[in-house]
Amino acid sequence: MNKELEYLFEKMFSYVGIKLGDIDVTKNDWYLEYEWTKAEEIEFRSWLIKQFLHNKKLKKYLNLPSRPLKYIAERNADYFIMNWGWKTKLT
């Protein structure tokens, strides 16, 4: 896995109290093993958008525009969470 993606996953994993090596991300549906609250998901999304806007290495790796475009960062954050985000806890 690329270092930039590891950085994103490490942050996401910290919300459920695990480290990247604690789960086998090569198996199907690995992201269904843990849950986070809606508030945690929103907080992570906000952090992720900032990364997509300002992290130059990440923008280069993901082939994002060099100038900050918030709506592109928001769509990418939504796509990331939709595909790999944890299940949301029912309250």
Biopython code that builds the backbone (N, CA, C, O; Angstrom):
import numpy as np
from Bio.PDB.StructureBuilder import StructureBuilder

atoms = [
    (1, "MET", "N", (0.852, -1.181, 0.000)),
    (1, "MET", "CA", (0.000, 0.000, 0.000)),
    (1, "MET", "C", (0.896, 1.243, 0.000)),
    (1, "MET", "O", (1.936, 1.270, 0.658)),
    (2, "ASN", "N", (0.491, 2.241, -0.725)),
    (2, "ASN", "CA", (1.219, 3.490, -0.819)),
    (2, "ASN", "C", (1.237, 4.227, 0.529)),
    (2, "ASN", "O", (0.279, 4.139, 1.297)),
    (3, "LYS", "N", (2.314, 4.944, 0.812)),
    (3, "LYS", "CA", (2.449, 5.659, 2.089)),
    (3, "LYS", "C", (1.353, 6.690, 2.305)),
    (3, "LYS", "O", (0.890, 6.878, 3.431)),
    (4, "GLU", "N", (0.931, 7.363, 1.234)),
    (4, "GLU", "CA", (-0.124, 8.361, 1.370)),
    (4, "GLU", "C", (-1.443, 7.712, 1.773)),
    (4, "GLU", "O", (-2.171, 8.244, 2.612)),
    (5, "LEU", "N", (-1.751, 6.563, 1.174)),
    (5, "LEU", "CA", (-2.970, 5.850, 1.556)),
    (5, "LEU", "C", (-2.860, 5.277, 2.963)),
    (5, "LEU", "O", (-3.836, 5.282, 3.714)),
    (6, "GLU", "N", (-1.681, 4.786, 3.323)),
    (6, "GLU", "CA", (-1.467, 4.298, 4.687)),
    (6, "GLU", "C", (-1.771, 5.393, 5.694)),
    (6, "GLU", "O", (-2.391, 5.140, 6.727)),
    (7, "TYR", "N", (-1.336, 6.602, 5.394)),
    (7, "TYR", "CA", (-1.580, 7.756, 6.261)),
    (7, "TYR", "C", (-3.085, 7.964, 6.482)),
    (7, "TYR", "O", (-3.515, 8.209, 7.609)),
    (8, "LEU", "N", (-3.876, 7.869, 5.424)),
    (8, "LEU", "CA", (-5.322, 8.046, 5.536)),
    (8, "LEU", "C", (-5.953, 6.911, 6.338)),
    (8, "LEU", "O", (-6.784, 7.144, 7.215)),
    (9, "PHE", "N", (-5.549, 5.684, 6.026)),
    (9, "PHE", "CA", (-6.112, 4.538, 6.741)),
    (9, "PHE", "C", (-5.698, 4.536, 8.209)),
    (9, "PHE", "O", (-6.509, 4.185, 9.065)),
    (10, "GLU", "N", (-4.486, 4.910, 8.519)),
    (10, "GLU", "CA", (-4.055, 4.965, 9.927)),
    (10, "GLU", "C", (-4.939, 5.915, 10.719)),
    (10, "GLU", "O", (-5.325, 5.615, 11.849)),
    (11, "LYS", "N", (-5.259, 7.058, 10.129)),
    (11, "LYS", "CA", (-6.141, 8.012, 10.809)),
    (11, "LYS", "C", (-7.527, 7.413, 10.983)),
    (11, "LYS", "O", (-8.109, 7.504, 12.064)),
    (12, "MET", "N", (-8.061, 6.803, 9.933)),
    (12, "MET", "CA", (-9.390, 6.204, 10.025)),
    (12, "MET", "C", (-9.411, 5.080, 11.065)),
    (12, "MET", "O", (-10.360, 4.961, 11.839)),
    (13, "PHE", "N", (-8.363, 4.261, 11.079)),
    (13, "PHE", "CA", (-8.295, 3.154, 12.040)),
    (13, "PHE", "C", (-8.221, 3.658, 13.473)),
    (13, "PHE", "O", (-8.712, 2.994, 14.386)),
    (14, "SER", "N", (-7.620, 4.816, 13.684)),
    (14, "SER", "CA", (-7.487, 5.351, 15.042)),
    (14, "SER", "C", (-8.857, 5.637, 15.670)),
    (14, "SER", "O", (-8.983, 5.649, 16.895)),
    (15, "TYR", "N", (-9.867, 5.863, 14.856)),
    (15, "TYR", "CA", (-11.205, 6.132, 15.383)),
    (15, "TYR", "C", (-11.827, 4.901, 16.038)),
    (15, "TYR", "O", (-12.718, 5.034, 16.877)),
    (16, "VAL", "N", (-11.375, 3.721, 15.671)),
    (16, "VAL", "CA", (-11.912, 2.498, 16.276)),
    (16, "VAL", "C", (-10.882, 1.804, 17.161)),
    (16, "VAL", "O", (-11.094, 0.677, 17.609)),
    (17, "GLY", "N", (-9.767, 2.486, 17.408)),
    (17, "GLY", "CA", (-8.777, 1.990, 18.359)),
    (17, "GLY", "C", (-7.889, 0.873, 17.851)),
    (17, "GLY", "O", (-7.396, 0.071, 18.644)),
    (18, "ILE", "N", (-7.674, 0.801, 16.544)),
    (18, "ILE", "CA", (-6.776, -0.219, 16.014)),
    (18, "ILE", "C", (-5.708, 0.431, 15.142)),
    (18, "ILE", "O", (-5.793, 1.608, 14.793)),
    (19, "LYS", "N", (-4.706, -0.364, 14.803)),
    (19, "LYS", "CA", (-3.640, 0.090, 13.917)),
    (19, "LYS", "C", (-3.791, -0.611, 12.576)),
    (19, "LYS", "O", (-4.483, -1.623, 12.465)),
    (20, "LEU", "N", (-3.148, -0.070, 11.575)),
    (20, "LEU", "CA", (-3.261, -0.608, 10.222)),
    (20, "LEU", "C", (-2.925, -2.094, 10.155)),
    (20, "LEU", "O", (-3.589, -2.834, 9.429)),
    (21, "GLY", "N", (-1.930, -2.544, 10.878)),
    (21, "GLY", "CA", (-1.532, -3.949, 10.851)),
    (21, "GLY", "C", (-2.456, -4.878, 11.621)),
    (21, "GLY", "O", (-2.294, -6.097, 11.553)),
    (22, "ASP", "N", (-3.428, -4.326, 12.357)),
    (22, "ASP", "CA", (-4.329, -5.146, 13.172)),
    (22, "ASP", "C", (-5.426, -5.830, 12.373)),
    (22, "ASP", "O", (-6.135, -6.684, 12.907)),
    (23, "ILE", "N", (-5.578, -5.474, 11.110)),
    (23, "ILE", "CA", (-6.666, -6.020, 10.310)),
    (23, "ILE", "C", (-6.140, -6.338, 8.914)),
    (23, "ILE", "O", (-5.297, -5.616, 8.381)),
    (24, "ASP", "N", (-6.627, -7.387, 8.345)),
    (24, "ASP", "CA", (-6.188, -7.823, 7.013)),
    (24, "ASP", "C", (-7.013, -7.086, 5.954)),
    (24, "ASP", "O", (-8.144, -7.476, 5.663)),
    (25, "VAL", "N", (-6.456, -6.040, 5.390)),
    (25, "VAL", "CA", (-7.185, -5.232, 4.406)),
    (25, "VAL", "C", (-7.230, -5.883, 3.027)),
    (25, "VAL", "O", (-7.811, -5.326, 2.096)),
    (26, "THR", "N", (-6.616, -7.065, 2.892)),
    (26, "THR", "CA", (-6.681, -7.759, 1.607)),
    (26, "THR", "C", (-7.932, -8.629, 1.503)),
    (26, "THR", "O", (-8.282, -9.073, 0.409)),
    (27, "LYS", "N", (-8.602, -8.877, 2.612)),
    (27, "LYS", "CA", (-9.810, -9.691, 2.549)),
    (27, "LYS", "C", (-11.025, -8.815, 2.235)),
    (27, "LYS", "O", (-11.040, -7.621, 2.533)),
    (28, "ASN", "N", (-12.024, -9.423, 1.637)),
    (28, "ASN", "CA", (-13.246, -8.696, 1.292)),
    (28, "ASN", "C", (-13.969, -8.231, 2.554)),
    (28, "ASN", "O", (-13.978, -8.926, 3.570)),
    (29, "ASP", "N", (-14.558, -7.079, 2.477)),
    (29, "ASP", "CA", (-15.399, -6.527, 3.543)),
    (29, "ASP", "C", (-14.681, -6.295, 4.870)),
    (29, "ASP", "O", (-15.315, -6.334, 5.924)),
    (30, "TRP", "N", (-13.379, -6.057, 4.838)),
    (30, "TRP", "CA", (-12.624, -5.812, 6.067)),
    (30, "TRP", "C", (-13.157, -4.590, 6.814)),
    (30, "TRP", "O", (-13.061, -4.525, 8.039)),
    (31, "TYR", "N", (-13.706, -3.643, 6.102)),
    (31, "TYR", "CA", (-14.191, -2.386, 6.686)),
    (31, "TYR", "C", (-15.518, -2.559, 7.431)),
    (31, "TYR", "O", (-16.007, -1.616, 8.052)),
    (32, "LEU", "N", (-16.091, -3.743, 7.371)),
    (32, "LEU", "CA", (-17.337, -4.004, 8.088)),
    (32, "LEU", "C", (-17.112, -4.563, 9.489)),
    (32, "LEU", "O", (-18.071, -4.822, 10.215)),
    (33, "GLU", "N", (-15.863, -4.748, 9.868)),
    (33, "GLU", "CA", (-15.555, -5.361, 11.162)),
    (33, "GLU", "C", (-15.667, -4.403, 12.342)),
    (33, "GLU", "O", (-15.758, -4.847, 13.486)),
    (34, "TYR", "N", (-15.661, -3.108, 12.085)),
    (34, "TYR", "CA", (-15.712, -2.117, 13.156)),
    (34, "TYR", "C", (-16.778, -1.081, 12.852)),
    (34, "TYR", "O", (-17.254, -0.966, 11.723)),
    (35, "GLU", "N", (-17.146, -0.324, 13.887)),
    (35, "GLU", "CA", (-18.160, 0.718, 13.747)),
    (35, "GLU", "C", (-17.657, 2.015, 14.352)),
    (35, "GLU", "O", (-16.851, 2.019, 15.283)),
    (36, "TRP", "N", (-18.150, 3.116, 13.801)),
    (36, "TRP", "CA", (-17.904, 4.423, 14.404)),
    (36, "TRP", "C", (-19.216, 5.185, 14.462)),
    (36, "TRP", "O", (-20.192, 4.818, 13.806)),
    (37, "THR", "N", (-19.228, 6.249, 15.254)),
    (37, "THR", "CA", (-20.434, 7.057, 15.363)),
    (37, "THR", "C", (-20.523, 7.992, 14.158)),
    (37, "THR", "O", (-19.539, 8.215, 13.452)),
    (38, "LYS", "N", (-21.697, 8.523, 13.942)),
    (38, "LYS", "CA", (-21.870, 9.491, 12.848)),
    (38, "LYS", "C", (-20.986, 10.714, 13.094)),
    (38, "LYS", "O", (-20.430, 11.279, 12.153)),
    (39, "ALA", "N", (-20.857, 11.120, 14.350)),
    (39, "ALA", "CA", (-20.001, 12.266, 14.686)),
    (39, "ALA", "C", (-18.544, 11.980, 14.339)),
    (39, "ALA", "O", (-17.843, 12.862, 13.842)),
    (40, "GLU", "N", (-18.080, 10.757, 14.596)),
    (40, "GLU", "CA", (-16.704, 10.385, 14.244)),
    (40, "GLU", "C", (-16.517, 10.380, 12.730)),
    (40, "GLU", "O", (-15.483, 10.819, 12.227)),
    (41, "GLU", "N", (-17.510, 9.887, 12.012)),
    (41, "GLU", "CA", (-17.435, 9.883, 10.555)),
    (41, "GLU", "C", (-17.352, 11.309, 10.013)),
    (41, "GLU", "O", (-16.563, 11.584, 9.110)),
    (42, "ILE", "N", (-18.155, 12.206, 10.555)),
    (42, "ILE", "CA", (-18.154, 13.604, 10.128)),
    (42, "ILE", "C", (-16.808, 14.250, 10.433)),
    (42, "ILE", "O", (-16.273, 14.995, 9.611)),
    (43, "GLU", "N", (-16.262, 13.967, 11.609)),
    (43, "GLU", "CA", (-14.953, 14.506, 11.981)),
    (43, "GLU", "C", (-13.861, 14.000, 11.039)),
    (43, "GLU", "O", (-13.011, 14.772, 10.597)),
    (44, "PHE", "N", (-13.888, 12.699, 10.733)),
    (44, "PHE", "CA", (-12.912, 12.129, 9.809)),
    (44, "PHE", "C", (-13.078, 12.732, 8.415)),
    (44, "PHE", "O", (-12.086, 13.042, 7.755)),
    (45, "ARG", "N", (-14.306, 12.899, 7.967)),
    (45, "ARG", "CA", (-14.564, 13.490, 6.644)),
    (45, "ARG", "C", (-13.967, 14.892, 6.567)),
    (45, "ARG", "O", (-13.346, 15.251, 5.567)),
    (46, "SER", "N", (-14.151, 15.671, 7.606)),
    (46, "SER", "CA", (-13.594, 17.022, 7.639)),
    (46, "SER", "C", (-12.070, 16.990, 7.548)),
    (46, "SER", "O", (-11.465, 17.755, 6.798)),
    (47, "TRP", "N", (-11.462, 16.092, 8.325)),
    (47, "TRP", "CA", (-10.003, 15.932, 8.280)),
    (47, "TRP", "C", (-9.552, 15.490, 6.894)),
    (47, "TRP", "O", (-8.562, 15.999, 6.368)),
    (48, "LEU", "N", (-10.273, 14.549, 6.306)),
    (48, "LEU", "CA", (-9.933, 14.006, 5.001)),
    (48, "LEU", "C", (-10.017, 15.084, 3.914)),
    (48, "LEU", "O", (-9.161, 15.147, 3.031)),
    (49, "ILE", "N", (-11.027, 15.911, 3.980)),
    (49, "ILE", "CA", (-11.152, 17.012, 3.012)),
    (49, "ILE", "C", (-9.943, 17.926, 3.105)),
    (49, "ILE", "O", (-9.389, 18.335, 2.085)),
    (50, "LYS", "N", (-9.536, 18.244, 4.320)),
    (50, "LYS", "CA", (-8.339, 19.092, 4.498)),
    (50, "LYS", "C", (-7.105, 18.430, 3.900)),
    (50, "LYS", "O", (-6.262, 19.101, 3.306)),
    (51, "GLN", "N", (-7.000, 17.118, 4.055)),
    (51, "GLN", "CA", (-5.856, 16.409, 3.475)),
    (51, "GLN", "C", (-5.888, 16.503, 1.951)),
    (51, "GLN", "O", (-4.861, 16.752, 1.319)),
    (52, "PHE", "N", (-7.067, 16.304, 1.364)),
    (52, "PHE", "CA", (-7.191, 16.378, -0.093)),
    (52, "PHE", "C", (-6.916, 17.786, -0.616)),
    (52, "PHE", "O", (-6.481, 17.955, -1.756)),
    (53, "LEU", "N", (-7.169, 18.788, 0.211)),
    (53, "LEU", "CA", (-6.936, 20.171, -0.213)),
    (53, "LEU", "C", (-5.489, 20.615, -0.045)),
    (53, "LEU", "O", (-4.995, 21.409, -0.845)),
    (54, "HIS", "N", (-4.797, 20.116, 0.985)),
    (54, "HIS", "CA", (-3.513, 20.703, 1.355)),
    (54, "HIS", "C", (-2.313, 19.765, 1.364)),
    (54, "HIS", "O", (-1.179, 20.243, 1.374)),
    (55, "ASN", "N", (-2.512, 18.471, 1.361)),
    (55, "ASN", "CA", (-1.400, 17.529, 1.402)),
    (55, "ASN", "C", (-0.879, 17.321, -0.025)),
    (55, "ASN", "O", (-1.501, 16.618, -0.821)),
    (56, "LYS", "N", (0.249, 17.928, -0.336)),
    (56, "LYS", "CA", (0.781, 17.913, -1.705)),
    (56, "LYS", "C", (1.119, 16.505, -2.187)),
    (56, "LYS", "O", (0.836, 16.163, -3.336)),
    (57, "LYS", "N", (1.715, 15.691, -1.334)),
    (57, "LYS", "CA", (2.058, 14.320, -1.743)),
    (57, "LYS", "C", (0.806, 13.509, -2.051)),
    (57, "LYS", "O", (0.768, 12.760, -3.027)),
    (58, "LEU", "N", (-0.205, 13.661, -1.225)),
    (58, "LEU", "CA", (-1.454, 12.939, -1.427)),
    (58, "LEU", "C", (-2.141, 13.411, -2.709)),
    (58, "LEU", "O", (-2.634, 12.593, -3.486)),
    (59, "LYS", "N", (-2.174, 14.707, -2.929)),
    (59, "LYS", "CA", (-2.788, 15.243, -4.147)),
    (59, "LYS", "C", (-2.074, 14.731, -5.386)),
    (59, "LYS", "O", (-2.713, 14.408, -6.387)),
    (60, "LYS", "N", (-0.755, 14.657, -5.319)),
    (60, "LYS", "CA", (0.002, 14.159, -6.463)),
    (60, "LYS", "C", (-0.293, 12.676, -6.690)),
    (60, "LYS", "O", (-0.521, 12.255, -7.824)),
    (61, "TYR", "N", (-0.288, 11.887, -5.618)),
    (61, "TYR", "CA", (-0.542, 10.450, -5.735)),
    (61, "TYR", "C", (-1.935, 10.180, -6.309)),
    (61, "TYR", "O", (-2.096, 9.299, -7.153)),
    (62, "LEU", "N", (-2.931, 10.928, -5.861)),
    (62, "LEU", "CA", (-4.308, 10.721, -6.301)),
    (62, "LEU", "C", (-4.646, 11.496, -7.571)),
    (62, "LEU", "O", (-5.770, 11.439, -8.069)),
    (63, "ASN", "N", (-3.658, 12.220, -8.083)),
    (63, "ASN", "CA", (-3.843, 12.999, -9.304)),
    (63, "ASN", "C", (-4.955, 14.038, -9.154)),
    (63, "ASN", "O", (-5.779, 14.223, -10.049)),
    (64, "LEU", "N", (-4.958, 14.714, -7.991)),
    (64, "LEU", "CA", (-5.924, 15.774, -7.746)),
    (64, "LEU", "C", (-5.364, 17.097, -8.269)),
    (64, "LEU", "O", (-4.150, 17.244, -8.405)),
    (65, "PRO", "N", (-6.231, 18.048, -8.558)),
    (65, "PRO", "CA", (-5.737, 19.351, -9.027)),
    (65, "PRO", "C", (-4.794, 19.984, -8.008)),
    (65, "PRO", "O", (-4.979, 19.837, -6.800)),
    (66, "SER", "N", (-3.795, 20.682, -8.505)),
    (66, "SER", "CA", (-2.812, 21.291, -7.603)),
    (66, "SER", "C", (-3.407, 22.453, -6.811)),
    (66, "SER", "O", (-2.981, 22.712, -5.686)),
    (67, "ARG", "N", (-4.360, 23.139, -7.370)),
    (67, "ARG", "CA", (-4.988, 24.221, -6.599)),
    (67, "ARG", "C", (-6.199, 23.664, -5.859)),
    (67, "ARG", "O", (-6.906, 22.800, -6.378)),
    (68, "PRO", "N", (-6.434, 24.154, -4.663)),
    (68, "PRO", "CA", (-7.523, 23.606, -3.850)),
    (68, "PRO", "C", (-8.896, 23.838, -4.488)),
    (68, "PRO", "O", (-9.270, 24.974, -4.782)),
    (69, "LEU", "N", (-9.615, 22.782, -4.691)),
    (69, "LEU", "CA", (-10.989, 22.829, -5.171)),
    (69, "LEU", "C", (-11.834, 22.056, -4.164)),
    (69, "LEU", "O", (-11.838, 20.825, -4.148)),
    (70, "LYS", "N", (-12.544, 22.798, -3.329)),
    (70, "LYS", "CA", (-13.231, 22.179, -2.203)),
    (70, "LYS", "C", (-14.244, 21.115, -2.632)),
    (70, "LYS", "O", (-14.324, 20.057, -2.008)),
    (71, "TYR", "N", (-15.015, 21.381, -3.683)),
    (71, "TYR", "CA", (-16.035, 20.407, -4.052)),
    (71, "TYR", "C", (-15.417, 19.089, -4.532)),
    (71, "TYR", "O", (-16.001, 18.025, -4.327)),
    (72, "ILE", "N", (-14.241, 19.150, -5.168)),
    (72, "ILE", "CA", (-13.557, 17.918, -5.572)),
    (72, "ILE", "C", (-13.060, 17.168, -4.342)),
    (72, "ILE", "O", (-13.176, 15.945, -4.265)),
    (73, "ALA", "N", (-12.509, 17.897, -3.386)),
    (73, "ALA", "CA", (-12.053, 17.276, -2.138)),
    (73, "ALA", "C", (-13.219, 16.642, -1.393)),
    (73, "ALA", "O", (-13.084, 15.541, -0.860)),
    (74, "GLU", "N", (-14.361, 17.319, -1.350)),
    (74, "GLU", "CA", (-15.538, 16.777, -0.673)),
    (74, "GLU", "C", (-16.028, 15.503, -1.347)),
    (74, "GLU", "O", (-16.355, 14.531, -0.666)),
    (75, "ARG", "N", (-16.082, 15.496, -2.670)),
    (75, "ARG", "CA", (-16.535, 14.306, -3.402)),
    (75, "ARG", "C", (-15.571, 13.147, -3.195)),
    (75, "ARG", "O", (-15.998, 12.004, -3.035)),
    (76, "ASN", "N", (-14.271, 13.438, -3.197)),
    (76, "ASN", "CA", (-13.291, 12.377, -2.956)),
    (76, "ASN", "C", (-13.405, 11.819, -1.544)),
    (76, "ASN", "O", (-13.276, 10.611, -1.345)),
    (77, "ALA", "N", (-13.645, 12.681, -0.562)),
    (77, "ALA", "CA", (-13.829, 12.231, 0.819)),
    (77, "ALA", "C", (-15.072, 11.340, 0.923)),
    (77, "ALA", "O", (-15.043, 10.297, 1.575)),
    (78, "ASP", "N", (-16.150, 11.760, 0.280)),
    (78, "ASP", "CA", (-17.374, 10.958, 0.304)),
    (78, "ASP", "C", (-17.144, 9.595, -0.350)),
    (78, "ASP", "O", (-17.613, 8.571, 0.147)),
    (79, "TYR", "N", (-16.424, 9.595, -1.461)),
    (79, "TYR", "CA", (-16.132, 8.350, -2.161)),
    (79, "TYR", "C", (-15.275, 7.422, -1.288)),
    (79, "TYR", "O", (-15.535, 6.221, -1.213)),
    (80, "PHE", "N", (-14.266, 7.980, -0.635)),
    (80, "PHE", "CA", (-13.388, 7.199, 0.241)),
    (80, "PHE", "C", (-14.204, 6.560, 1.365)),
    (80, "PHE", "O", (-14.078, 5.362, 1.620)),
    (81, "ILE", "N", (-15.030, 7.348, 2.029)),
    (81, "ILE", "CA", (-15.820, 6.847, 3.155)),
    (81, "ILE", "C", (-16.868, 5.844, 2.683)),
    (81, "ILE", "O", (-17.115, 4.842, 3.355)),
    (82, "MET", "N", (-17.483, 6.104, 1.537)),
    (82, "MET", "CA", (-18.484, 5.179, 1.015)),
    (82, "MET", "C", (-17.863, 3.812, 0.724)),
    (82, "MET", "O", (-18.492, 2.780, 0.957)),
    (83, "ASN", "N", (-16.649, 3.806, 0.223)),
    (83, "ASN", "CA", (-16.006, 2.550, -0.153)),
    (83, "ASN", "C", (-15.283, 1.855, 0.979)),
    (83, "ASN", "O", (-15.258, 0.625, 1.020)),
    (84, "TRP", "N", (-14.692, 2.603, 1.902)),
    (84, "TRP", "CA", (-13.857, 1.972, 2.927)),
    (84, "TRP", "C", (-14.162, 2.413, 4.348)),
    (84, "TRP", "O", (-13.515, 1.946, 5.285)),
    (85, "GLY", "N", (-15.120, 3.289, 4.530)),
    (85, "GLY", "CA", (-15.440, 3.751, 5.882)),
    (85, "GLY", "C", (-16.070, 2.651, 6.732)),
    (85, "GLY", "O", (-16.642, 1.694, 6.210)),
    (86, "TRP", "N", (-15.956, 2.803, 8.022)),
    (86, "TRP", "CA", (-16.550, 1.843, 8.954)),
    (86, "TRP", "C", (-18.060, 1.923, 8.902)),
    (86, "TRP", "O", (-18.622, 2.904, 8.414)),
    (87, "LYS", "N", (-18.717, 0.892, 9.404)),
    (87, "LYS", "CA", (-20.175, 0.936, 9.565)),
    (87, "LYS", "C", (-20.502, 2.023, 10.585)),
    (87, "LYS", "O", (-19.709, 2.312, 11.481)),
    (88, "THR", "N", (-21.659, 2.607, 10.434)),
    (88, "THR", "CA", (-22.103, 3.635, 11.382)),
    (88, "THR", "C", (-22.929, 2.982, 12.477)),
    (88, "THR", "O", (-23.854, 2.216, 12.209)),
    (89, "LYS", "N", (-22.573, 3.305, 13.732)),
    (89, "LYS", "CA", (-23.313, 2.763, 14.882)),
    (89, "LYS", "C", (-24.731, 3.327, 14.882)),
    (89, "LYS", "O", (-24.952, 4.513, 14.634)),
    (90, "LEU", "N", (-25.666, 2.457, 15.164)),
    (90, "LEU", "CA", (-27.053, 2.893, 15.324)),
    (90, "LEU", "C", (-27.228, 3.363, 16.753)),
    (90, "LEU", "O", (-26.836, 2.670, 17.691)),
    (91, "THR", "N", (-27.809, 4.524, 16.923)),
    (91, "THR", "CA", (-28.002, 5.052, 18.286)),
    (91, "THR", "C", (-29.431, 5.019, 18.700)),
    (91, "THR", "O", (-29.761, 5.426, 19.814)),
]
sb = StructureBuilder()
sb.init_structure("model")
sb.init_model(0)
sb.init_chain("A")
sb.init_seg("    ")
for serial, (resi, resn, name, xyz) in enumerate(atoms, 1):
    if name == "N":
        sb.init_residue(resn, " ", resi, " ")
    sb.init_atom(name, np.array(xyz, "f"), 0.0, 1.0, " ", f" {name:<3s}", serial, name[0])
structure = sb.get_structure()
